[in-house]
């Protein structure tokens, strides 16, 4: 069965046996389907809207627009798990460096506009985990929240490129965020000489340790504006005399 934006249909898929004894199919060789049964257009549709609508609403929307149950909520989840692993394995296969640490400039003039900098922004994003179907009760083993570390690395033309952890279908890391940062920095910059890395983060200890493991203790870390004003507000509230008791 092949599923597309306008419905689903049955197709006879020619099977082949390769010289090494392994087997494959015509559709697999043509790379026309995602996850073996979804058209590329349907795959893009799932990826674009499932995060906003959720699995259940996404399934209902597909039913209303096509007239047939093209997508089930569990099918949507299965596709997204496959897609995440597919992308992560591609990242893993493209690792071309054995570099573990990158040198940085320790004395960056961050208040001078003309001073060269390579901005790196990093944050942990947490979202509520979706259930494949609202009628299925969540078990104790199911994660209630999913956390992802997202990184933006600036290139030489002041454009930003994202990097993140790669996972398998079970949500387990197969491509670490440290490796993702190293690969992205090496892709965008020459690392033979120390780089003027300036990291803008929320100050979380886990993020600081990750950056220090790659760039060393001298890496410049700046608290982002939101958390900076929050910290200043909290400190100022401790110094100002309260008058509400008078």
C-alpha positions in Angstrom: 0.0 0.0 0.0 1.3 3.5 -1.0 0.0 6.5 0.9 0.0 10.0 -0.7 -1.6 13.5 -0.1 -4.7 12.5 -2.1 -5.3 9.0 -0.6 -3.8 5.5 -0.8 -3.7 2.8 -3.4 -2.2 -0.7 -3.8 0.8 -1.3 -6.0 2.7 -4.4 -6.9 6.3 -3.8 -5.9 8.9 -5.8 -7.9 11.4 -7.5 -5.6 15.1 -8.0 -6.6 17.8 -10.2 -5.2 21.2 -8.5 -5.3 24.6 -10.1 -6.1 25.5 -10.2 -2.4 22.4 -12.1 -1.6 20.4 -9.3 0.0 17.0 -8.3 -1.3 15.5 -5.0 -2.2 12.5 -3.6 -4.2 12.0 -1.4 -7.2 10.5 1.4 -5.2 13.4 1.3 -2.7 15.9 1.5 -5.5 14.1 4.5 -7.0 14.0 6.3 -3.7 10.5 7.5 -4.4 8.9 6.7 -1.0 9.7 7.6 2.6 9.6 4.9 5.2 8.7 2.4 2.5 5.1 3.6 2.0 4.7 7.4 2.1 5.1 9.7 -0.9 7.6 12.5 -0.4 4.7 15.1 -0.6 2.9 13.3 2.2 6.1 13.1 4.2 6.7 16.8 3.9 3.0 17.4 4.9 3.5 15.3 8.1 6.8 17.0 9.0 5.4 20.5 8.6 2.1 20.2 10.5 2.3 17.4 13.0 4.3 19.5 15.6 1.5 22.2 15.6 -1.5 19.9 15.3 -0.5 16.8 17.2 -0.9 13.2 15.9 -4.6 12.9 16.5 -5.7 16.2 14.8 -3.3 15.5 12.0 -5.0 12.1 11.4 -8.4 13.8 11.4 -7.3 16.5 9.0 -6.0 13.9 6.6 -9.3 12.0 6.8 -11.3 15.2 6.1 -9.2 16.3 3.1 -8.8 12.9 1.4 -12.0 11.0 2.4 -10.0 8.0 3.5 -7.9 7.2 6.6 -4.6 7.8 4.9 -2.8 8.5 8.2 -3.4 7.0 11.6 -2.0 8.8 14.7 0.3 5.8 15.4 1.4 5.8 11.7 2.3 9.5 12.0 4.4 8.8 15.1 6.1 5.9 13.4 7.0 8.0 10.3 8.5 10.8 12.4 10.6 8.3 14.5 11.8 6.8 11.2 12.6 10.3 9.8 14.5 11.3 12.9 16.7 8.2 12.8 17.2 8.5 9.0 18.5 12.1 9.4 20.6 11.2 12.4 22.3 8.3 10.6 23.1 10.6 7.7 24.8 13.0 10.1 26.7 10.1 11.7 27.9 8.8 8.3 29.2 12.3 7.3 31.6 12.7 10.2 34.9 13.5 8.5 37.0 14.6 11.4 38.5 13.1 14.5 38.9 16.4 16.2 37.7 16.4 19.8 38.6 19.9 20.9 38.8 23.3 19.1 41.1 26.1 20.2 39.5 29.5 21.0 40.8 33.1 21.4 40.8 33.9 25.1 40.9 37.7 24.9 38.0 38.8 22.7 37.1 42.5 22.7 33.4 41.8 22.9 32.5 45.6 23.4 34.3 46.6 20.2 32.2 46.5 17.1 35.1 45.8 14.7 36.3 42.8 16.8 35.9 39.5 14.9 33.6 37.0 16.6 32.0 33.7 15.8 28.6 33.6 17.6 27.3 30.3 18.9 23.9 30.2 20.5 22.8 27.2 22.5 19.7 26.3 24.4 17.8 23.2 25.8 14.3 23.0 24.3 11.7 20.9 26.2 8.3 19.9 24.7 5.5 17.8 26.0 5.6 14.2 24.6 2.7 13.3 22.4 0.8 10.0 22.7 0.2 8.1 19.5 -3.5 8.1 20.3 -5.6 9.9 22.9 -7.4 6.7 23.9 -4.1 5.0 24.8 -3.1 5.6 28.4 0.5 6.7 28.9 2.6 4.1 30.8 5.1 4.8 33.6 8.0 4.1 31.2 6.8 6.7 28.6 8.6 10.1 28.7 6.3 13.0 29.7 8.7 15.6 28.2 11.3 15.4 25.5 14.4 17.6 25.8 16.6 18.6 22.8 19.7 20.7 22.8 19.6 23.1 19.8 22.7 25.0 18.6 23.1 27.8 16.1 26.6 28.4 14.7 27.5 31.6 12.8 29.4 31.3 9.5 31.8 33.8 7.9 28.9 35.7 6.3 26.9 36.2 9.5 24.4 33.5 8.6 23.4 30.9 11.1 23.3 27.1 10.8 21.7 24.7 13.2 23.1 21.6 14.9 21.5 19.2 17.3 21.6 15.7 18.8 20.9 12.7 16.5 18.6 10.0 17.8 17.3 6.6 16.9 13.7 5.4 16.8 13.7 4.9 20.6 14.8 8.5 21.2 18.3 7.4 22.3 21.3 9.5 21.3 23.4 8.1 18.5 25.0 11.4 17.5 26.1 13.6 20.4 25.5 17.4 20.6 29.3 17.7 21.2 30.0 16.0 17.9 27.3 18.0 16.2 28.9 21.3 17.3 32.4 20.2 16.3 31.2 19.0 12.9 29.3 22.3 12.2 32.2 24.5 13.4 34.7 22.6 11.2 32.3 22.8 8.3 31.9 26.5 8.5 35.4 27.6 9.7 39.0 26.8 9.5 40.0 25.4 12.9 43.8 25.3 12.4 44.0 28.6 14.4 42.0 29.5 17.5 38.6 30.9 16.8 37.0 33.9 18.5 34.0 31.9 19.7 31.4 33.8 21.7 28.7 31.6 23.1 25.3 33.1 24.1 23.3 30.7 26.4 21.0 30.7 29.4 23.8 29.9 31.8 22.8 26.3 32.5 25.6 24.2 34.0 25.1 21.3 31.5 25.6 23.8 28.6 28.6 25.4 30.1 30.2 22.0 30.6 29.5 21.0 27.0 31.1 24.1 25.7 34.1 23.8 27.9 34.6 20.2 26.9 34.9 21.4 23.3 36.5 24.8 23.5 38.3 24.7 26.9 37.8 26.8 30.0 38.7 30.0 28.3 35.7 30.0 26.0 33.7 33.3 26.2 30.2 32.6 27.5 27.6 35.4 27.7 24.2 35.2 29.4 21.4 35.8 27.0 19.3 39.0 27.5 16.2 37.3 28.9 18.1 35.4 31.6 20.4 38.4 32.2 17.6 40.8 33.0 15.9 38.1 35.1 19.0 37.6 37.2 19.5 41.4 37.6 15.9 41.7 38.7 16.3 39.0 41.3 19.5 40.5 42.6 18.0 44.0 42.7 14.9 42.8 44.6 17.2 41.5 47.3 18.8 44.9 47.8 15.7 47.1 47.6 13.9 47.6 50.9 10.4 46.3 50.8 7.7 48.9 51.8 4.6 46.7 51.6 4.7 46.0 55.4 4.5 49.6 56.4 
